[in-house]
């Protein structure tokens, strides 16, 4: 993996760690959906980072294996060079110059192979050291991302709960406003006015019924009074007849004996007309 690619991964990790949740909420019409999307994005980025880190670690392990192999080859070729050199010395001591030269040449070849292995191992050391540092930083960044994701999940749950509570309070407030009994345009005010009109109508009917009953009693009183008048008139007539029988032969009585003249009758007729 190139250095630019690794720096890009670290940059993305750093940006995600510095993500501003409140700013996202301000721009969001649905905080719950936006927060869920942020968690999903964060989870996906963690998965991508894990894949990239795994590949980087794999490359490092391959370089370490090659380095170990180079070290082993260097040791092996060194032993072979030493064995060939000793064999050459043995042949030289025994006077076998040809074989001595042959094993000296083999020792030289082994030494060359040893030097090549040592060179390969030495050149790999800086790269391996750098890759180990990168892997350590990537692992640290990955752990930070996982910690940040857990914080984001906790923050999401808290903010969603607050959002739902605020929404519920808003609904309750709107419901209370819609049934405000002090509002003359509300349904309650209209129903109250309708009931008041119905109560007034019932009161009017009661008063009308009471007036009719009083009139009936007054009619009964008038009838009683008329009956009493008729009775008294009949009694007067009866009394007058008795007095006429007792006073027969004494001559007819004139109007001067009763104390009533024609003007009294005229006044009574006038008063009766006024009452009628």
GUPA-846216 format. One record per residue: x, y, z of N, C-alpha, C, O in turn; residue in one letter. Coordinates in steps of 0.001 Angstrom, whole numbers, padded with zeros to 6 digits, always signed. Layout:
REM GUPA-846216
XYZXYZXYZXYZA;...
This chain:
REM GUPA-846216
+000862-001200+000000+000000+000000+000000+000889+001237+000000+001869+001298+000741X;+000549+002226-000830+001375+003414-000946+001195+004310+000272+000210+004215+001004X;+002189+005189+000465+002141+006118+001595+000982+007086+001467+000353+007433+002467X;+000685+007533+000237-000430+008470+000002-001758+007834+000407-002601+008474+001033X;-001930+006551+000036-003168+005847+000378-003335+005727+001884-004430+005907+002417X;-002226+005418+002567-002288+005291+004021-002607+006633+004675-003392+006697+005621X;-001998+007696+004171-002288+009023+004709-003744+009399+004469-004367+010055+005303X;-004290+008977+003313-005694+009255+003019-006602+008567+004019-007582+009154+004480X;-006281+007319+004359-007084+006586+005346-007037+007281+006700-008061+007450+007362X;-005818+007685+007106-005684+008393+008377-006430+009714+008361-007013+010115+009368X;-006413+010403+007198-007132+011665+007092-008628+011479+007242-009295+012260+007921X;-009157+010439+006603-010589+010152+006718-010959+009801+008152-011997+010225+008662X;-010103+009025+008791-010351+008671+010184-010382+009923+011051-011247+010059+011916X;-009442+010839+010823-009382+012073+011604-010621+012928+011372-011156+013506+012318X;-011083+013018+010130-012281+013801+009825-013513+013229+010490-014357+013968+010998X;-013616+011900+010488-014768+011262+011123-014756+011483+012629-015808+011661+013243X;-013569+011472+013224-013471+011707+014662-013929+013116+015001-014506+013335+016067X;-013684+014078+014115-014053+015474+014368-015442+015826+013839-015782+017004+013734X;-016232+014831+013511-017582+015075+012968-018418+015853+013976-018398+015554+015170X;-019159+016859+013488-019978+017721+014359-021424+017269+014269-022102+017541+013278X;-021897+016585+015290-023256+016037+015272-024295+017158+015298-025297+017087+014587X;-024065+018184+016104-025063+019259+016234-025270+019993+014913-026396+020363+014580X;-024192+020205+014158-024325+020877+012862-025151+020036+011906-025952+020578+011144X;-024974+018739+011934-025767+017853+011090-027240+017927+011464-028108+017910+010591X;-027522+018009+012746-028917+018084+013195-029572+019388+012743-030747+019408+012376X;-028798+020479+012774-029357+021763+012355-029760+021747+010892-030730+022403+010515X;-029037+021012+010063-029340+020962+008638-030321+019851+008282-030696+019701+007119X;-030725+019096+009245-031556+017920+008971-033012+018192+009278-033341+018810+010291X;-033896+017720+008386-035325+017802+008647-035783+016656+009523-036791+016772+010220X;-035055+015546+009496-035387+014386+010312-034126+013948+011043-033338+013176+010497X;-033918+014426+012272-032684+014096+012993-032481+012603+013168-031352+012120+013094X;-033561+011864+013400-033423+010427+013642-032838+009715+012425-031932+008892+012556X;-033359+010033+011245-032851+009402+010026-031408+009812+009749-030588+008984+009355X;-031102+011091+009957-029743+011558+009704-028749+010907+010661-027651+010530+010251X;-029124+010773+011925-028230+010142+012894-028022+008667+012566-026911+008148+012672X;-029103+007997+012168-028969+006593+011771-028035+006457+010560-027230+005529+010484X;-028160+007395+009620-027297+007361+008444-025839+007610+008837-024931+006982+008293X;-025619+008524+009781-024262+008782+010243-023654+007534+010867-022486+007221+010634X;-024446+006824+011659-023947+005593+012287-023606+004557+011224-022580+003882+011306X;-024484+004439+010216-024209+003487+009129-022941+003865+008370-022112+003006+008071X;-022793+005153+008058-021590+005603+007354-020335+005335+008188-019312+004882+007676X;-020442+005624+009474-019300+005407+010350-018939+003931+010391-017763+003570+010344X;-019949+003085+010480-019712+001636+010510-019064+001162+009214-018145+000343+009237X;-019546+001679+008085-018958+001305+006794-017511+001751+006691-016669+001013+006180X;-017214+002957+007174-015840+003441+007128-014926+002621+008031-013759+002400+007705X;-015453+002174+009154-014663+001303+010024-014348-000010+009316-013233-000524+009402X;-015347-000546+008614-015131-001791+007872-014071-001595+006795-013199-002446+006624X;-014137-000472+006060-013142-000191+005035-011753-000021+005655-010754-000502+005119X;-011711+000678+006801-010418+000871+007466-009851-000460+007935-008649-000698+007816X;-010701-001329+008468-010241-002643+008913-009666-003444+007742-008649-004123+007882X;-010334-003356+006581-009846-004072+005398-008485-003534+004956-007577-004299+004630X;-008359-002196+004952-007085-001601+004534-005974-001932+005529-004845-002219+005131X;-006293-001892+006810-005280-002210+007822-004875-003671+007731-003701-004014+007870X;-005868-004534+007497-005558-005966+007363-004608-006202+006198-003681-007006+006295X;-004846-005491+005087-003954-005649+003932-002563-005129+004252-001565-005741+003871X;-002492-003990+004956-001189-003432+005327-000425-004381+006248+000780-004583+006099X;-001160-004958+007209-000522-005919+008114-000038-007150+007339+001044-007679+007596X;-000867-007592+006380-000464-008739+005558+000815-008474+004796+001702-009325+004739X;+000912-007270+004199+002145-006910+003472+003352-006868+004403+004449-007298+004046X;+003119-006330+005625+004212-006273+006597+004687-007672+006966+005887-007931+007060X;+003746-008554+007171+004125-009921+007551+004907-010613+006415+005832-011383+006672X;+004527-010331+005171+005276-010893+004042+006703-010363+004034+007646-011126+003825X;+006869-009050+004262+008218-008487+004300+009016-009060+005459+010212-009315+005323X;+008369-009264+006593+009058-009851+007737+009486-011300+007439+010572-011739+007819X;+008587-012025+006742+008956-013399+006349+010156-013397+005404+011082-014195+005555X;+010126-012486+004424+011263-012395+003498+012537-012004+004239+013611-012529+003946X;+012426-011107+005175+013587-010678+005959+014156-011847+006764+015367-012058+006835X;+013230-012594+007367+013690-013764+008141+014355-014793+007234+015356-015412+007597X;+013778-014961+006055+014356-015904+005098+015748-015447+004655+016663-016262+004536X;+015906-014134+004408+017219-013619+004026+018247-013853+005143+019389-014226+004876X;+017830-013632+006380+018740-013869+007501+019127-015342+007591+020283-015683+007840X;+018141-016202+007384+018424-017635+007424+019338-018038+006276+020250-018845+006460X;+019096-017475+005081+019969-017782+003933+021403-017297+004182+022381-017964+003845X;+021481-016101+004789+022814-015571+005075+023562-016491+006042+024748-016764+005856X;+022869-016960+007063+023500-017871+008021+023882-019191+007344+024962-019744+007555X;+022921-019677+006502+023170-020967+005832+024348-020886+004882+025220-021755+004885X;+024371-019824+004057+025488-019687+003117+026803-019445+003856+027862-019863+003387X;+026747-018796+004968+027980-018601+005754+028535-019926+006244+029745-020148+006215X;+027640-020816+006699+028077-022135+007146+028662-022954+005978+029667-023652+006113X;+027982-022832+004829+028472-023560+003660+029847-023038+003222+030730-023815+002858X;+030013-021711+003264+031321-021141+002899+032400-021630+003857+033510-021953+003435X;+032072-021686+005156+033047-022160+006149+033396-023640+005926+034554-024046+006026X;+032356-024430+005622+032606-025867+005383+033470-026071+004140+034384-026895+004138X;+033171-025308+003080+033959-025439+001837+035393-024992+002063+036325-025593+001528X;+035575-023945+002849+036925-023436+003107+037735-024460+003907+038914-024675+003624X;+037111-025089+004900+037817-026101+005692+038190-027328+004824+039273-027901+004943X;+037242-027692+003955+037509-028835+003067+038692-028530+002143+039545-029379+001887X;+038709-027300+001659+039828-026887+000786+041147-026953+001543+042165-027366+000988X;+041132-026548+002806+042350-026592+003619+042820-028036+003826+044020-028309+003832X;+041881-028941+003993+042225-030342+004183+042907-030902+002919+043935-031575+002991X;+042299-030598+001769+042905-031071+000510+044270-030442+000295+045191-031090-000204X;+044397-029182+000670+045683-028489+000469+046760-029108+001389+047920-029250+001003X;+046341-029468+002603+047303-030076+003535+047760-031469+003042+048890-031897+003277X;+046855-032135+002367+047193-033474+001848+047899-033406+000502+048254-034442-000060X;+048109-032208-000024+048815-032035-001276+047923-032094-002500+048412-032085-003630X;+046616-032156-002282+045678-032210-003408+045260-030779-003742+044228-030279-003293X;+046091-030159-004534+045873-028738-004851+044627-028525-005691+043907-027544-005509X;+044376-029445-006611+043208-029281-007501+041905-029253-006708+041089-028353-006911X;+041693-030187-005836+040473-030220-005024+040425-029048-004045+039362-028508-003741X;+041608-028674-003562+041652-027521-002659+041148-026263-003363+040381-025481-002800X;+041599-026086-004610+041154-024917-005375+039654-024987-005662+038937-023987-005632X;+039218-026204-005940+037781-026393-006231+036925-025991-005043+035926-025296-005223X;+037281-026402-003839+036456-026078-002667+036627-024610-002248+035728-024005-001664X;+037787-024068-002558+037929-022621-002315+036951-021820-003194+036329-020853-002755X;+036848-022273-004457+035877-021600-005349+034441-021755-004839+033633-020829-004908X;+034149-022967-004321+032802-023163-003754+032581-022270-002528+031487-021744-002322X;+033591-022114-001751+033488-021230-000574+033229-019792-001000+032443-019076-000380X;+033905-019382-002072+033672-018023-002572+032229-017826-003045+031599-016804-002773X;+031721-018849-003769+030320-018757-004238+029370-018660-003046+028423-017874-003069X;+029618-019448-002013+028765-019415-000827+028838-018058-000146+027830-017535+000330X;+030040-017492-000105+030188-016164+000507+029416-015116-000284+028786-014234+000298X;+029463-015213-001609+028681-014274-002447+027188-014388-002160+026491-013380-002045X;+026701-015631-002046+025274-015837-001737+024945-015268-000338+023876-014699-000113X;+025889-015441+000574+025682-014895+001919+025589-013373+001892+024742-012779+002560X;+026464-012755+001117+026468-011293+001017+025185-010780+000373+024641-009758+000791X;+024700-011495-000652+023437-011097-001298+022273-011170-000307+021432-010272-000265X;+022229-012242+000488+021160-012378+001483+021258-011290+002544+020247-010724+002961X;+022485-011001+002979+022664-009943+003968+022228-008585+003419+021612-007785+004123X;+022556-008344+002157+022177-007080+001526+020667-006952+001409+020098-005893+001675X;+020033-008029+001012+018565-008013+000891+017923-007766+002247+016979-006982+002337X;+018397-008400+003288+017837-008223+004632+018074-006795+005123+017196-006179+005728X;+019275-006282+004852+019587-004927+005312+018724-003877+004633+018275-002929+005277X;+018488-004040+003337+017669-003073+002598+016200-003137+003029+015478-002148+002903X;+015752-004292+003537+014347-004438+003945+014094-003868+005333+012948-003584+005678X;+015132-003695+006128+014938-003259+007512+014241-001899+007627+013297-001790+008410X;+014661-000828+006875+013955+000462+006997+012480+000374+006610+011612+000966+007251X;+012221-000392+005526+010834-000523+005085+009988-001238+006129+008856-000844+006410X;+010551-002283+006692+009814-003021+007719+009558-002142+008941+008465-002167+009508X;+010555-001373+009344+010380-000470+010498+009282+000555+010230+008445+000817+011093X;+009290+001136+009021+008269+002118+008653+006877+001495+008631+005918+002085+009129X;+006773+000305+008055+005477-000365+007972+004939-000705+009366+003739-000602+009619X;+005832-001108+010256+005402-001395+011625+004835-000145+012300+003825-000224+013000X;+005475+001005+012093+004965+002259+012665+003602+002622+012077+002703+003066+012790X;+003465+002424+010763+002188+002724+010112+001077+001823+010637-000034+002275+010915X;+001401+000546+010765+000391-000398+011272-000027-000024+012686-001206-000094+013034X;+000946+000374+013499+000604+000779+014872-000320+001994+014868-001290+002042+015624X;-000016+002981+014011-000872+004174+013940-002264+003828+013417-003267+004348+013905X;-002315+002940+012413-003618+002537+011873-004448+001799+012918-005656+002011+013026X;-003797+000937+013680-004517+000225+014732-005054+001196+015788-006186+001067+016255X;-004213+002167+016150-004656+003182+017128-005830+003988+016580-006813+004239+017278X;-005704+004391+015302-006799+005140+014682-008069+004323+014595-009165+004854+014778X;-007933+003035+014317-009109+002159+014237-009796+002045+015599-011024+002075+015685X;-009011+001916+016643-009600+001858+017985-010304+003167+018327-011357+003166+018964X;-009714+004284+017899-010357+005582+018130-011678+005674+017367-012663+006206+017879X;-011690+005153+016141-012918+005162+015351-014013+004324+016027-015174+004730+016080X;-013628+003159+016537-014610+002306+017215-015146+002980+018483-016338+002907+018784X;-014240+003638+019220-014680+004371+020414-015613+005513+020035-016632+005748+020685X;-015236+006230+018952-016068+007342+018494-017424+006852+018006-018442+007510+018222X;-017438+005710+017355-018714+005153+016896-019617+004826+018085-020819+005093+018054X;-019031+004249+019126-019829+003939+020310-020372+005213+020939-021518+005246+021387X;-019555+006262+020976-020026+007546+021494-021141+008110+020617-022106+008688+021118X;-020998+007936+019300-022014+008423+018380-023332+007677+018577-024404+008281+018547X;-023248+006367+018778-024473+005582+019014-025166+006054+020292-026385+006224+020319X;-024380+006262+021347-024956+006746+022609-025561+008132+022436-026643+008415+022949X;-024852+008998+021707-025353+010351+021467-026608+010317+020605-027545+011088+020815X;-026611+009399+019619-027798+009270+018770-029006+008882+019603-030076+009471+019449X;-028852+007899+020486-029970+007474+021326-030469+008615+022197-031675+008796+022367X;-029534+009384+022748-029921+010504+023600-030678+011574+022804-031720+012068+023234X;-030125+011921+021627-030739+012988+020826-032092+012548+020269-033021+013351+020192X;-032206+011280+019882-033488+010784+019372-034534+010829+020476-035678+011216+020236X;-034143+010432+021692-035078+010492+022817-035508+011923+023087-036684+012182+023341X;-034559+012858+023033-034906+014270+023244-035800+014795+022124-036737+015556+022369X;-035502+014381+020896-036318+014826+019761-037748+014315+019880-038701+015056+019637X;-037896+013049+020252-039241+012486+020401-039991+013146+021541-041192+013395+021433X;-039288+013436+022643-039932+014114+023772-040399+015515+023372-041502+015939+023720X;-039534+016230+022629-039916+017572+022180-041112+017507+021230-042005+018352+021285X;-041120+016493+020356-042242+016339+019424-043536+016046+020175-044594+016582+019843X;-043442+015183+021199-044630+014858+021993-045135+016092+022730-046342+016327+022786X;-044230+016876+023292-044632+018100+023986-045295+019073+023023-046267+019740+023379X;-044775+019154+021811-045373+020037+020814-046791+019583+020459-047693+020407+020302X;-046981+018260+020333-048311+017746+020030-049287+018044+021164-050433+018421+020919X;-048829+017872+022415-049687+018171+023560-050048+019653+023582-051194+020022+023841X;-049049+020499+023305-049301+021943+023285-050336+022308+022219-051241+023105+022467X;-050191+021716+021032-051155+021987+019965-052549+021486+020337-053550+022134+020033X;-052606+020323+020999-053905+019783+021398-054582+020671+022427-055792+020890+022373X;-053776+021192+023385-054342+022082+024405-054846+023369+023769-055901+023879+024146X;-054102+023891+022815-054539+025124+022140-055847+024906+021384-056699+025793+021344X;-056006+023728+020787-057200+023469+019976-058458+023368+020815-059559+023527+020287X;-058325+023101+022141-059521+022982+022984-059546+024072+024052-060139+023882+025114X;-058925+025181+023790-058874+026284+024744-060285+026826+024974-060881+027403+024065X;-060827+026645+026193-062208+027043+026485-062370+028550+026523-063493+029049+026438X;-061272+029289+026648-061357+030739+026660-061391+031322+025258-061573+032528+025092X;-061226+030512+024290-061252+030985+022913-062695+031046+022423-063319+029992+022310X;-063267+032222+022123-064676+032310+021721-064963+031630+020392-066119+031347+020077X;-063938+031370+019623-064167+030722+018329-064038+029204+018417-064212+028504+017420X;-063734+028698+019609-063541+027258+019749-064869+026538+019736-065921+027165+019863X;-064829+025233+019583-066032+024411+019571-066735+024454+020916-067964+024431+020977X;-065957+024516+022004-066570+024553+023332-067409+025817+023494-068515+025766+024033X;-066889+026944+023032-067650+028196+023119-068942+028127+022322-069984+028625+022751X;-068856+027493+021142-070070+027382+020323-071110+026496+021001-072299+026816+021001X;-070661+025385+021578-071600+024498+022274-072202+025185+023500-073388+025027+023790X;-071378+025945+024213-071882+026639+025396-072958+027655+025010-073969+027775+025702X;-072752+028379+023921-073743+029350+023470-075041+028660+023066-076130+029167+023335X;-074921+027509+022422-076110+026754+022018-076905+026303+023240-078133+026386+023256X;-076182+025817+024281-076860+025388+025511-077529+026563+026201-078633+026420+026728X;-076887+027715+026207-077497+028908+026826-078790+029295+026120-079771+029673+026761X;-078780+029196+024784-080014+029518+024053-081127+028527+024374-082294+028902+024492X;-080748+027252+024514-081746+026237+024850-082312+026474+026253-083514+026341+026481X;-081426+026826+027185-081891+027129+028547-082818+028338+028549-083823+028343+029259X;-082497+029351+027775-083362+030535+027706-084724+030185+027114-085752+030695+027558X;-084721+029305+026103-085977+028881+025494-086867+028139+026507-088081+028340+026556X;-086223+027268+027319-086985+026542+028340-087544+027502+029378-088686+027351+029813X;-086757+028477+029775-087244+029475+030745-088426+030257+030185-089388+030552+030893X;-088333+030584+028904-089457+031296+028283-090725+030470+028275-091817+030975+028532X;-090562+029175+027971-091744+028301+027967-092343+028176+029365-093562+028167+029534X;-091456+028078+030375-091955+027993+031745-092724+029247+032145-093784+029158+032764X;-092187+030418+031792-092867+031664+032112-094210+031772+031379-095203+032252+031925X;-094203+031305+030113-095451+031346+029348-096500+030428+029973-097673+030787+030067X;-096066+029235+030400-097001+028315+031043-097523+028892+032346-098707+028766+032657X;-096636+029530+033113-097065+030141+034373-098068+031257+034124-099045+031374+034865X;-097855+032082+033101-098784+033171+032782-100149+032623+032411-101171+033161+032838X;-100177+031552+031615-101460+030947+031221-102214+030405+032425-103438+030516+032490X;-101483+029807+033398-102117+029260+034596-102703+030374+035455-103801+030243+035997X;-101950+031488+035574-102478+032631+036332-103751+033167+035695-104700+033540+036385X;-103755+033198+034364-104962+033692+033676-106151+032783+033948-107281+033241+034119X;-105868+031474+033983-106975+030540+034265-107514+030749+035675-108727+030731+035883X;-106622+030948+036646-107091+031195+038010-107875+032504+038098-108874+032593+038812X;-107410+033517+037365-108157+034786+037349-109541+034599+036757-110506+035215+037210X;-109640+033731+035720-110962+033457+035128-111871+032770+036138-113061+033069+036243X;-111263+031825+036888-112059+031150+037921-112528+032141+038978-113668+032074+039440X;-111641+033065+039361-112038+034078+040349-113163+034956+039804-114099+035304+040524X;-113055+035315+038498-114129+036134+037900-115452+035380+037893-116509+035946+038171X;-115372+034069+037562-116598+033254+037562-117208+033171+038964-118424+033254+039136X;-116332+033006+039960-116816+032943+041344-117496+034237+041756-118547+034249+042398X;-116844+035336+041353-117423+036638+041701-118786+036846+041028-119727+037355+041637X;-118866+036431+039736-120132+036549+039014-121220+035679+039636-122384+036069+039732X;-120778+034434+040074-121754+033547+040729-122275+034163+042027-123457+034082+042361X;-121312+034796+042757-121757+035444+044004-122696+036609+043729-123655+036837+044466X;-122414+037329+042680-123311+038441+042314-124704+037932+041974-125715+038486+042408X;-124729+036847+041174-126026+036270+040808-126782+035762+042031-127998+035913+042156X;-125984+035136+042951-126635+034616+044168-127214+035742+045004-128327+035655+045524X;-126430+036795+045118-126933+037925+045919-128140+038602+045244-129068+039068+045905X;-128090+038636+043935-129245+039207+043219-130482+038363+043439-131583+038872+043647X;-130264+037037+043386-131410+036142+043632-131924+036313+045049-133130+036298+045297X;-130973+036478+045990-131392+036680+047376-132147+037977+047529-133132+038052+048263X;-131679+039006+046830-132385+040279+046889-133802+040142+046351-134780+040646+046903X;-133841+039412+045219-135157+039231+044633-136064+038446+045581-137244+038767+045726X;-135510+037416+046224-136299+036615+047152-136726+037456+048329-137864+037352+048786X;-135849+038269+048818-136177+039136+049959-137237+040142+049574-138150+040428+050349X;-137114+040676+048377-138082+041673+047921-139461+041051+047810-140460+041700+048120X;-139533+039772+047360-140840+039092+047219-141489+038892+048573-142697+039075+048729X;-140667+038509+049566-141217+038291+050917-141747+039583+051501-142818+039619+052106X;-140982+040640+051312-141431+041908+051832-142688+042395+051116-143503+043098+051713X;-142853+042032+049852-144044+042442+049087-145273+041729+049589-146355+042312+049654X;-145105+040395+049965-146265+039639+050471-146689+040141+051825-147882+040210+052123X;-145717+040493+052654-146028+040985+053990-146708+042367+053936-147546+042689+054779X;-146350+043136+052982-146861+044525+052909-147997+044677+051949-148277+045794+051514X;-148695+043565+051580-149813+043661+050628-150989+044396+051276-151242+044216+052468X;-151650+045153+050573-152808+045924+051060-152433+047258+051583-153293+048091+051871X;-151059+047493+051723-150612+048790+052232-150353+049745+051119-150054+050916+051358X;-150461+049270+049887-150190+050138+048719-148795+049919+048190-147935+049456+048938X;-148526+050230+046928-147199+050036+046275-146220+051042+046768-146556+052200+047019X;-144935+050566+046913-143870+051481+047370-143256+052206+046204-143110+051629+045127X;-142896+053442+046387-142282+054222+045308-140774+054230+045484-140231+053697+046452X;-140146+054823+044558-138677+054819+044544-138073+055621+045658-136895+055461+045979X;-138885+056503+046268-138344+057319+047341-138126+056505+048580-137303+056884+049413X;-138852+055352+048755-138694+054525+049948-137384+053748+049920-136847+053480+050995X;-136802+053345+048711-135552+052569+048620-134308+053426+048747-133239+052881+049022X;-134381+054664+048572-133221+055566+048665-132365+055557+047429-131235+056040+047499X;-132821+055036+046280-132044+054980+045036-132835+055688+043973-134018+055408+043776X;-132188+056605+043283-132872+057308+042201-132302+056896+040859-131446+056013+040799X;-132750+057507+039801-132344+057141+038438-130874+057439+038175-130249+056743+037375X;-130306+058446+038818-128886+058786+038606-127971+057703+039124-126922+057462+038527X;-128329+057032+040224-127498+055924+040736-127441+054771+039741-126387+054163+039553X;-128552+054474+039114-128547+053385+038124-127677+053747+036917-126974+052892+036377X;-127725+054995+036503-126906+055427+035369-125404+055296+035679-124622+054889+034820X;-125004+055654+036943-123591+055543+037346-123133+054090+037366-122018+053784+036942X;-123984+053195+037856-123635+051778+037893-123451+051224+036489-122540+050433+036245X;-124300+051629+035580-124163+051155+034197-122839+051632+033573-122188+050904+032824X;-122471+052852+033899-121213+053384+033354-120002+052631+033902-119090+052310+033140X;-119970+052341+035205-118864+051607+035816-118783+050194+035267-117693+049659+035067X;-119957+049582+035020-119953+048205+034488-119387+048190+033075-118680+047255+032698X;-119691+049216+032295-119123+049272+030940-117605+049439+030973-116889+048845+030168X;-117120+050256+031917-115676+050478+032021-114951+049170+032398-113882+048870+031867X;-115539+048410+033308-114911+047137+033689-114954+046132+032561-114000+045380+032361X;-116047+046109+031820-116116+045180+030699-115146+045533+029623-115078+044846+028604X;
